[in-house]
Amino acid sequence: MWNPSGIEGLPESMRYLHHVVLDFYGKLEEDMEREGRSGCGLFAKKSMIVTAKAYLQEAKWLSEDFVATFDEYKENGVYSSSYLALLTGSFLGMVDEGTLDVFEWLSTFPPLLVTSALIGRLCGDIASCEFEHKRKHVGTSIDCYMKQYGIEQTMEKREEAGEYHSKDFEWEFLKNIVENDPSLSHHLHHHHQNLSKYLPDSQPWQDFHSRHSSGKFFKERRYLLKEFPELVSCGENSKLLEIGCGNGSTVLPILRGSKNITVYACDCSSDALVRTKENIDRAISSVDNFHSFCCDFSTSEFPDWVACDRCRDKFMLNHSGGSESKHCIGGVDFVTLVCEHRSFS
């Protein structure tokens, strides 16, 4: 139930999260109303409820030390994969394509959605099951498969399940529909053919950073140092590449925390780079281990000075970074990319 008063009985740590989630989806519904897509926001709420119930089922299995059958796991896995919530969220961002009938179609769990969700769920378990066995965790699809069919764990059997479900859907049938409908022909084009039409415009970012130039809008992301302590404990001459540095809210705490690391920060907005340098100079008196450059990695490749061909070849052979040379800086030890969504009008 989507009830704002449902916080009674929740621990304090969850009450704030409960408020944030409800507030976010409430504002989302208001946005949909303004765009003339009344009712679409409701499907976003429903998709989150479906996902939460699937997670709750897994938590119940874990608390009871219960290993479900493979069939039970798959049934719940369609929902716990979060594909419904992800697809619903994606269509919410598509004003023209994300119409009410699309959300109604998604809510019926069409075969394409179910098949994709199962493949994603099973392949995800293949990648993470060994790590999850090192801690208390609900049984993965691998454990459930072994229980139901009484077999030993093998990589072949793991991959079999994902391959099996890839045949649940008539992919050729879908391809024929797309090929025979001119309005869908853009799905068959190679991505790069029309890329220039959709290249991001850096001007909105320039305007955004200019409006929020005081630094009060951006808070330092100090939590990153707790989540990734290696950023502080790294060895001498370590190098970090920050993609999309914004106003420096990521690189500033890193530079504060470690004198051993040199940061190379880029952004598609030249204004952002100016603000970053100003904020760093204001916070740290002497900084010679920070370098910035303007680059949009969504449209450009890594510059050659990051790692020349020789250093790249060395890394491929030895899996170790190179030292700085006259050609390049020898590659980097860390890359940070903190994604944020901004809407520009």
N, C-alpha and C positions, 0 to 999 in steps of 0.2 A: 504494500500500500504506500502511495506517495503522500505521506502525511507529515507536515512540518512539526506537529506536536509529538512525533514519535520518538523524541530524544530521551523520554523518561526510561530509565533502566540502562541507558548506554553509558559506558565509561567516559570520563571527561575527554580523553584523547579522541574519541569517536564523535563527540558532539560537534566539535568544530568542523570536522570533515563532513558530517551530515548536513550542517548548515551551508557549507561551501557548495556541495553537490546540488542541493535544492535551489540555492540562489543562482547557480550557473544555468541550470535547466530552465528556471523561471525566466531569466533574461533571454535565453535562447528562444523560448516561445514568443516573447515580445518582439524579438528580431524577425521571426517568421511572420508574425502578424503584419509588421511594417512592410515586409516584402510581398505581401499579398498571398502568403502561403499558409493560411490559417489551418491548423490541425496537424501540420508536419512536425511541430515540436513535440506533440504528444507521443509520436512514434519513437522519438529519441529517448524519452522517459521510459517507454515500455521496453526498449532494447536494453537499457541499463538495468531495469528490474529483472529481465530474463537472465542477464549475465550474472547479477548478484545472487540470484537463486541458485544458479549452477555452482558458483563458488561456495555458497552455503552448504550445498550437498556434499562437495568435496571436503569441507571442514568437518561435517558430520561423520563422513567415512573415516577421516583421520582421527577424530576424538574417540571413535568406537573401535579403532584398529581393525577396520573392516576393509577387505580387498574385494572390490566389486568384480562381477564377471566382465568379460571383455564387451559383451553386448550392452550391459548396463553403463559401462564407462563410455562407450561410443555414443549412446543416447544422450548422456549428460555432456559429453565432449563437444557435441555440436553447439551447445550453448556456452560452455566454458571457454571455447576458442575465442570468444568475443567478436566473431566475424559479423554477427548481426549489428552489434553496437558500432563496429568500425565502419561497416558499409553505410549504416544509417547516418553516421557522422559525416562520411564523405559526401553523400548526396545532399546533406544540409548545406554544404558549401557550394553546391552547384545550383545556382538560382534557376537556370533554364531547364536543366535535366531533373532536378530534385522536386518533382511535383507530387501531389498527394497520392496519385495512383501508383507511383513508384514505391512509396513507403508501404502502401497497402499490399503490393506484390511482395516486397521483402518480408513483411510480417507473416506471410503464408509459408515461409521457409521453402522456397522453390528448390528443386533438385540441384541446381547450380550452386546455391548457397550451402546446402547440406554437404555436397561433395567437397567443395572447397574448404569448408570448416573441418571436415574429418581429415582431409589430407594435411591441413595445417596443424591440427591437434596431434596427429600421429607422428608427423615429421618433427614437430617440436619436442615430443617425448624422446624420440631417437637421439636428439642432440643433447638433451638435459638429464636423461634418466640416471646416468652414472653419478653426476653431481648430486642429484636429489637423494640418492641412496646414502649419502654421507651425513644426512640430517633427517630429522623426523619429517616425513612428507607423505602425502596421500599417494597410494599406489598409482603408478603410471600405467599407460596402456600396455606396456611391456609386461609388467607384473600381472595385470588382469588377464592378458592373453595366455601367459604361462599357467595361471591358475585354472582358467576355463578348459584349456586343451592339454594340460599336464605335460608340457614340453620344456626342454632346456632352452635357455636364452641363446639365440644366435643372431648375428647381424642380418643374415639372410631373411629370417622370419620377421625381424623388425621391419625391414624395408618392404617385405611382401605385402604387409597390410596397407601401407600407403599406396603402393602400386595397384593393389586390388581395388581400392576405392576410387582411384583415378579413372576406372572403367565404369563407374556407376552412372556417369553422365554421357550423353550422346554428343561428344564434342564435334563430330563431323556434321551432325544435324544443326548445331548452333552455327558452325562455319557457313553452311549452305544458306541459312537465313540471312546472315550478314552479307554474303556475296550477292544475294539476289535482291537486296533492298538498298537502292542508291543512297537513301538517307543515312545508312549505317556504314557506308564505304570508308569513312575516315578511320574506322577501327582496323582496317587492313593496311593502312599506310605505315611505312617505317616512320619511327618517331622523328627522325632528323629532317624528314622532307618538309614538314611545316613548322619546324622548331622556331624559325624567326618570327612567326606570328605570335608566339607565346613567350618570347624572351621577357624575363622580368625587368621592369623599369626601376632603376635605382632612385629616381627622383622622389617617389613617395617616402623612401627611407631617409633621403636627405632632409625632407621636410619634417619627418617624424623626429629625427635627432635634433634638428634645430629648435623645434618646439619644446623639447625636454632637455635643454642644454644645461640646466642647473645642476644636474646630478642627483637631485632628490628623487626623481622618478625611478632611477635605477639603484637597487640595493646590492651591495657586495654579496656575491654568492659564496659566503664562507663555508657553507655546508659541504661544498665540493672537497674541501681539504679533509673533512671527516670521512666522506664517502670514498675518497681516493687519496689515502695518506702518502702514497708513493710520490705524489706531486711535491710533497715537502721533504720526504726522506731520500729523494733521488741523489745520485752521485754528482760529482763536479762535472761541469761542462755539459749538463743535460740540456736538451733543446725541446721546446714545445711550440707547436703551431696552433694558434687559436683562429678558427674559421668563424667569421661574423662576430667581431669583438664588441660591436655596439659601442657603449660608452665606457667599456672597461670593467664591467661588474664581475667578470670572470677572471681576467688577467690580474687585476689589482690584488685580490687576496692571495693569489699564487705568488706574485712578486713579493708581497709582504712576508709570506711564509717560508720562502727559500731564496737564498742568495746564490745557490748552485745552478739555478735554471735560467736559461735565456729564452725569452718569449718573442716569437715572431707572430704578430697579430695582423689579420687582414679584415677588411670589410668592403662591401660594394659602395658604401657611402663615405666620401672624403670628409664630410662634416663629422661623422662618427669617429674617424681616426683623429681628427683635431681634438674632439672632446675627450677621447681616451687619453691622449698625451697630456692634456691639461689636467685631468683628474689624477693621473699618476704622478705628474710633477708636483701637484699640490699635496698629495698624500705622502710621497716618498721623496726626500730631499735630493738624493743623487741616484739616478738610475741610468746605468750603462748597459743593462742586460734586457732592454726592451727595444724592439724594432717593429715598425708598422709599415704596411704597404696596402695599396688599393687593389682589390681583386674580387671578382664575383665567380666563385667556384661552380656556380650552377651553369655558367656559360664558358668558363675557361679551365684549362688544365693547370696543374701545379707548375709554378715557374721553375725553369731549369736550375736556378741558383739554390733551390731547396735540396735537390739531389741530382747530380749529373749522371749520365749513362753508366759511367764506371762505378759510381757508388751504388746505383740501383742494381747492377749486376752482382756486386759484392754482397749486397743484402740478400739477393735471391739465392746465392750459393751458401752463405754462412749465417743468414738470419741475424746479422749484427750490423749496426749502423756504422757509417764511415766517419772519419775525422774530417775536420774542416780543411778545405783545400782552396787553391786559387780559382777553381771552377765552381764550387758550391760549398754549402755549410755541412755537407755530409749526411743529409737526411735529418729526421727529427725522432725524438724518443717518445713524445706524447702528442696527441692531437685532441683538442677540445672543440666541441661543437654543441652548444646549448640551443635547442630549437625553441622558438617562441612564435606564436601566431599573432599577427596584427592585421586588423582590417583597415583598409584605406578607402576613403570615399572621395 
